[in-house]
Amino acid sequence: MKSIHDLFDLRSKIAVITGGAMGIGKGITMRLAGAGAKVLIADLDIDTAKKTADEIRKLKGEAEAFQTDTSKAASAEKVVEKALSHFGDLHIMVNNAGIYRYLPAVHMTEEMWDLTLNINLKGVMFFAKAAANAMIAKKHGGKIINIASIDGFKPSGNLTHYDASKGGVVMLTKALAKELGPMGIHVNAIAPGGINTPGTAKMAEASGMTQEQMAAIFKDFVKNIPLQRMGEPDDIGKVALFLASEAADYMTGHVVVVDGGALVA
């Protein structure tokens, strides 16, 4: 029987994290790198990705930043090729990149619908495909972790495009798990609840709310969370580490809800 330390030891693993430069993505990146994985941070914001990679190097880890647009299917092959050329292999793909913007259904635009579905759902599919093909070509299994949302189970309002995309991620995870399981590729997802991230703050500001209105909304939201707090990126990072590790070797096709109990409130 392996020790707890060995179960979570990722020193022989190569991981790609899309949107891994900040927020939830950074929380995941730092946890996987902390467990020894060599990480490729694939992000549209290359400057922030480089800063996160530098943080990891200062902690004696191995990291590389690479600019990508996950709304484009062709980007997936380029990111995987970068991981293979720079690190020599790929064992873990974390599909985290996403977009989250309030917009009532009656004001929905085709542009916003397409952008959200392209990043949040199409990107997940094609990055998973590219990762799976690389793992199969290398003749080993791997772990694909998709970031869904509790909105994929319960709509929160004014987010039909986002909710539809994350509901799609839930079913896509299950469908991929069924197909890729025989190849030794595990596909699971994490469904975060409310998480304190720079993106959440920017989304609220973009909606035109004042600081006071934002504070009131978050205060009311926290009241309905059994654990009485917003989540932090590391709350998701720790669960991603579990799913990427040998501790989750008999799990596939599942969505782990990490929401402080919001869905049961």
C-alpha positions in Angstrom: 0.0 0.0 0.0 1.3 3.4 -1.0 1.8 6.1 1.6 -0.3 9.3 1.5 2.7 11.2 0.3 3.3 8.8 -2.6 -0.4 8.8 -3.6 -0.3 12.6 -4.2 3.2 12.7 -5.7 3.0 14.1 -9.2 6.8 14.5 -9.8 6.7 12.2 -12.9 3.6 14.0 -14.4 3.2 16.7 -17.0 0.1 18.9 -16.7 -1.6 21.5 -18.9 -4.0 23.9 -17.2 -6.0 26.2 -19.5 -6.8 29.6 -18.0 -4.1 28.7 -15.4 -2.7 32.1 -14.8 -5.1 33.5 -12.2 -8.2 32.8 -10.2 -9.4 29.2 -10.0 -6.9 28.2 -12.7 -4.0 29.6 -10.6 -5.2 27.7 -7.6 -5.1 24.5 -9.6 -1.8 25.3 -11.2 -0.1 26.0 -7.8 -1.4 22.8 -6.2 -0.3 20.6 -9.1 3.1 22.2 -9.3 3.4 22.0 -5.5 2.9 18.2 -5.8 5.7 18.1 -8.3 4.0 18.2 -11.7 5.7 20.1 -14.5 3.0 22.5 -15.6 2.2 24.3 -18.9 0.0 27.4 -18.2 -2.1 27.9 -21.3 -3.8 31.3 -21.0 -5.0 34.1 -23.2 -3.3 36.6 -20.8 0.3 35.6 -21.5 1.8 38.3 -19.2 0.0 37.0 -16.1 0.8 33.4 -17.2 4.5 34.2 -17.2 4.2 35.8 -13.8 2.6 32.6 -12.4 5.2 30.5 -14.1 7.9 32.6 -12.5 6.3 32.1 -9.0 6.5 28.4 -9.5 10.1 28.5 -10.6 11.0 30.5 -7.5 9.5 27.7 -5.5 11.8 25.3 -7.4 9.0 23.9 -9.6 9.0 23.6 -13.4 6.5 25.7 -15.4 6.1 27.2 -18.8 3.6 29.8 -20.0 2.0 29.6 -23.5 -0.6 31.9 -25.0 -3.7 30.3 -26.3 -7.4 31.1 -27.2 -9.5 28.2 -26.1 -12.4 29.3 -28.2 -10.6 28.1 -31.2 -10.5 24.3 -31.8 -7.1 24.6 -33.5 -5.5 26.0 -30.3 -5.9 22.6 -28.6 -3.4 20.9 -30.9 -0.9 23.7 -30.5 -1.1 23.6 -26.7 -0.6 19.9 -26.6 2.2 20.1 -29.1 3.9 22.7 -26.9 3.6 20.4 -23.8 5.1 17.5 -25.7 7.9 19.5 -27.2 8.8 21.3 -24.0 8.3 18.6 -21.4 8.2 15.4 -23.5 4.8 14.0 -22.4 1.3 14.8 -21.2 -0.5 13.1 -18.3 -3.0 15.6 -16.9 -5.2 18.1 -18.8 -7.2 20.6 -16.8 -9.9 22.4 -18.8 -10.4 25.4 -16.7 -10.6 28.4 -19.1 -14.0 30.0 -19.0 -16.1 33.1 -19.4 -18.8 34.3 -17.0 -20.8 37.4 -17.7 -24.3 38.4 -16.5 -26.8 39.0 -19.3 -30.6 38.5 -19.1 -32.0 36.1 -21.7 -34.2 38.8 -23.2 -31.0 40.8 -24.0 -28.9 37.8 -25.2 -26.8 38.5 -28.3 -25.6 35.9 -30.8 -22.1 37.1 -30.2 -22.2 36.6 -26.4 -23.9 33.2 -26.8 -21.3 32.0 -29.3 -18.4 33.3 -27.3 -19.5 31.7 -24.1 -20.3 28.3 -25.7 -17.1 28.4 -27.7 -14.9 28.9 -24.6 -16.8 27.1 -22.0 -17.9 24.0 -23.9 -16.3 23.7 -27.4 -12.9 24.4 -25.9 -13.3 21.7 -23.3 -14.2 19.2 -26.0 -11.3 19.9 -28.3 -8.7 20.3 -25.6 -9.9 17.0 -24.1 -9.7 15.4 -27.6 -6.1 16.7 -28.2 -5.0 15.5 -24.7 -6.6 12.1 -25.1 -4.9 11.5 -28.5 -1.5 12.4 -27.0 -2.0 10.1 -24.1 -3.1 7.3 -26.4 -0.1 7.9 -28.7 2.2 7.7 -25.7 0.6 4.4 -24.8 -0.4 5.4 -21.2 -3.6 6.7 -19.6 -4.1 10.0 -18.0 -6.4 12.4 -16.2 -8.7 15.0 -17.8 -10.3 17.4 -15.3 -13.0 19.7 -16.5 -14.2 22.7 -14.6 -18.0 22.8 -14.6 -20.2 24.9 -12.1 -23.1 24.4 -9.8 -24.9 26.5 -12.4 -24.8 23.3 -14.5 -27.3 21.9 -12.0 -29.2 24.9 -10.7 -29.6 28.2 -12.7 -28.8 31.3 -10.7 -30.5 33.8 -13.1 -29.4 36.1 -15.9 -26.8 33.5 -17.0 -28.6 31.3 -19.5 -25.5 31.2 -21.8 -23.2 30.3 -19.0 -25.6 27.8 -17.4 -26.1 26.0 -20.7 -22.4 25.8 -21.3 -21.7 24.4 -17.8 -24.6 21.9 -18.1 -23.0 20.8 -21.3 -19.6 20.3 -19.5 -21.3 18.0 -17.0 -22.7 15.7 -19.7 -19.6 16.0 -21.9 -17.5 14.8 -18.9 -19.7 11.7 -18.6 -19.7 11.0 -22.3 -15.9 11.3 -22.6 -15.4 9.1 -19.5 -17.5 6.4 -21.1 -15.5 6.5 -24.4 -12.0 7.0 -23.0 -12.2 4.7 -19.9 -11.1 1.6 -21.9 -7.9 3.6 -22.9 -7.1 4.2 -19.2 -8.1 7.9 -19.4 -10.1 9.2 -16.5 -12.4 12.1 -17.1 -13.9 13.9 -14.1 -15.2 17.4 -13.4 -15.3 19.9 -10.5 -18.4 22.1 -10.0 -17.4 25.1 -8.0 -19.8 27.4 -6.2 -19.1 31.0 -5.4 -15.3 31.5 -5.5 -13.4 34.7 -4.7 -11.5 35.5 -7.9 -10.4 38.6 -9.9 -12.8 37.5 -12.6 -15.8 37.5 -10.3 -15.1 41.1 -9.3 -14.6 42.2 -12.9 -17.8 40.6 -13.9 -19.7 42.4 -11.2 -18.1 45.7 -12.3 -18.9 45.1 -15.9 -22.6 44.6 -15.1 -22.7 48.3 -13.9 -23.1 47.5 -10.2 -21.6 49.8 -7.5 -19.2 48.6 -4.9 -22.0 48.8 -2.3 -24.4 46.8 -4.6 -21.7 44.1 -5.1 -21.0 43.9 -1.4 -24.7 43.5 -0.7 -25.1 40.7 -3.3 -22.2 38.8 -1.9 -23.3 39.2 1.6 -26.8 37.8 0.8 -25.1 34.9 -1.2 -22.9 33.9 1.7 -25.9 33.9 4.1 -27.3 31.0 2.1 -24.1 28.9 2.1 -24.0 26.4 5.0 -20.3 26.9 5.5 -20.9 30.7 5.7 -18.1 31.8 3.4 -17.1 32.2 -0.3 -14.7 29.7 -1.7 -11.1 30.4 -2.5 -9.2 29.2 -5.6 -7.2 26.8 -3.4 -10.4 25.1 -2.4 -10.7 24.0 -6.0 -7.0 23.4 -6.4 -7.0 20.8 -3.6 -9.8 18.9 -5.2 -8.1 19.0 -8.6 -5.0 17.6 -7.0 -7.0 14.7 -5.7 -8.6 14.0 -9.1 -5.1 14.2 -10.8 -3.5 11.9 -8.2 -3.5 8.1 -7.8 -6.0 8.6 -5.0 -8.7 9.0 -7.6 -7.6 6.0 -9.8 -11.1 4.3 -9.6 -13.1 7.4 -10.4 -14.3 8.5 -13.8 -17.4 10.2 -15.2 -18.1 12.1 -11.9 -18.6 15.7 -11.0 -17.3 16.8 -7.6 -19.4 19.7 -6.2 -17.2 22.1 -4.2 -19.7 24.9 -3.1 -19.7 25.1 0.7 -23.0 23.3 0.6 -24.8 26.0 -1.6 -26.7 23.4 -3.6 -28.2 21.7 -0.5 -29.2 25.0 1.2 
